[in-house]
């Protein structure tokens, strides 16, 4: 694997292979010394043009557990905010000898532009680009579902027949897009539920069912329900009348949570708006995987860094 | 062939094919087409063997961005004129979004003068509709109309005159001097932060959508306004199938509206955006295959009157970046004729007479350009281009004569090639090569002498 830019182009065997390596990486976290020498001498740059402490520290922990040197480059307070271009930043990092670049960018497609540019010859991992994709989030979600369903027997398995309902701001969600492609590649059935204003204009090419009614979706007893974060800025842009109405129609409140099947999994990519898209009872329940997702994120990102950066990249 | 060619001497164009298919010789003398017929000869004339070449009237572009004054790092009136000549154009209408904006008589006269100085094509300035393109109050349209630049086309292109009352007043006001408002049809609220055509692909790529309705709703409003006040409306760069329908309806109703399509909207689709290559970022955006087909048939049935390039040069750094940060626009003068050839001539929708209409006669008529678009007839100004329809080339950086390298056609194979362009009776392009600025200057001095 040369880059990890999206889950759309990821094949089933490739995805399962990555998840299996993540299982091995998760085992490392249970050892007394939580560190592998795999990427010793390699440099990983976390290039963040958008604030995201959670994702950045997850990648940082992953790189450090693989013994890589980590440089955090934040657009805030750097030359980027003074107008330096993506090109100049990339060439600067190349000159410093970065072997891997983890990029978070507000513009959709920025990681792809970086990978195709020739400005830098490093493995590129997309850590979230605009409203396009966030592939490692989808991988950690798939990993989390697989572990809940199969436990220690997860290796080699897909998610065939698993019914996943994703609720919320699909229009602006890179998590929703990455999960759509990855989960369906792994055999899951995906349903999106959202107010019509927060769905992309044309989803006819998406291998997913679409609905507006959360109660109907819950009545169908999904195996997994994933609540997406509602950004504060959507409230003032006429996507829905106000947060109370949103919560009433599309929030996973206590009453809806009680109607889920006992074995259902409740997921959220974080950070959560408690009381808006998810109630505290749902978020803190045994069905919730919110903290597992965080822990699994490190394992999955270790696997991605390992696949991109270990060995001779020219051979891959 | 005599090599003592001097400025101001006549030209004998031998064996060219006219747009209607007849083969003929042409004599250009004293800035006019002096003779048309077979077996012509002219003492002292320079002969251009034009066997297999099509002689088209000099092309007229109603929509060009020359960037000067103010953005000379992107293009100057000289370099833009050179790009035009290489593309077979003899006249370009220079859009008003310069800095300072072309919203006063002084600025439009300056642009006119710089065009005359360059001497490759007639540079006809377009005037801004509103002061500073700000959409708030009318610019001095009358002063620009009666200036030495005799402006007849007014446009805030780049911005839509979205205020309906201001648009109504502008349409009414320009009737006083037979002007036309060329509208950039884009409802601003429906296109905030828009990055590409809104549809299945934008949904997948996660780029903010530019919905077709944002163009169609403004066109619908404007044709009704034009009908109400009895004015002349021109619609810039029509890009959607729905817009073609609205304009077709308006014309059937007798509304005085004309419309243009760009070469890129006639050939390219949004599918090129996969990969986020900012060379394909343009406003209005590239659309679906259905839209391209509707534009082509609209051009063939006359709903779309003309092809105009929307030539929009940008420096390298404006495109060598992530999609959201990139500038909108493509250069188009050098490639326009080949792209029209590929899009609608090869498919049989348009013949060469139609090409002469949509790229010369009709734009000259809409823009009220004297001395342009009169066709290849005896006595008309010697404005023409010789085109080799049998040629084929991989379009490359060397085919671009302006400053901008932001062409979407680089590395594409395009049919045809401009072999020569004549403006005011002298050659601006000869043997497929641009003549130097110095040569053009001496031609001009001779003509005036």
Interface residues (C-beta under 8 A of the other chain):
Chain A: X8 X85 X86 X87 X105 X106 X107 X108 X109 X110 X112 X113 X116 X129 X130 X131 X132 X133 X174 X177 X200 X201 X202 X203 X204 X205 X206
Chain B: X195 X198 X199 X200 X202 X203 X204 X205 X206 X207 X208 X209 X211 X275 X276 X277 X278 X317 X320 X321 X322 X323 X324 X325
